[in-house]
Amino acid sequence: MKDSLSQALNEQMNFELYSAHVYLAIAAYCSGESLDGFANFFMVQAEEEKFHGMKIYKFLNDRGRRATLDGMPTPNNEYKSILDAFEHAFEHEKEVTKRIYHLSDLALNDREHATMQFLKWFIDEQVEEEAMFDSIINKLKRIDKDSNAFFMLDNEFAQRTFTPPAAE
């Protein structure tokens, strides 16, 4: 693996860990609004992002490369509404996708087949992530000011859990 690809993987690992930080900040916003189900949704999302970062960490180590941690910027902590928070999260996921595609292009250019195969999992994951956020945003827009539907969604999200995928 070329140093440039190893460095790019380290950057993505750090961005995934930052993503967990972003989602914890959104969870804190939701908790502050007494929307515990939405807070749980984002807490689970933070766990997923940490898992993604650690997946890259392990891959780097398995390939004889060293994972290096960087500092992270302060995430946004204020939102106008739950819809605003989800729209922010959706834009964040689009950025993750863009970065994964860039990594994939680097691996392809380097003919780094093991990394290409490894990144396929992330590409599939990003399709799911973007579809999920898009669907939730559409639901939030549809329910608009229907407080019953809003609280039903909050209760649904309270049941969400994170189960790491089985080893492949």
Secondary structure, DSSP 8 states (H G I E B T S, - for coil): --HHHHHHHHHHHHHHHHHHHHHHHHHHHHHHTT-HHHHHHHHHHHHHHHHHHHHHHHHHHHTT---------------SSHHHHHHHHHHHHHHHHHHHHHHHHHHHHTT-HHHHHHHHHHHHHHHHHHHHHHHHHHHHHHHTT-HHHHHHHHHHHHT---------
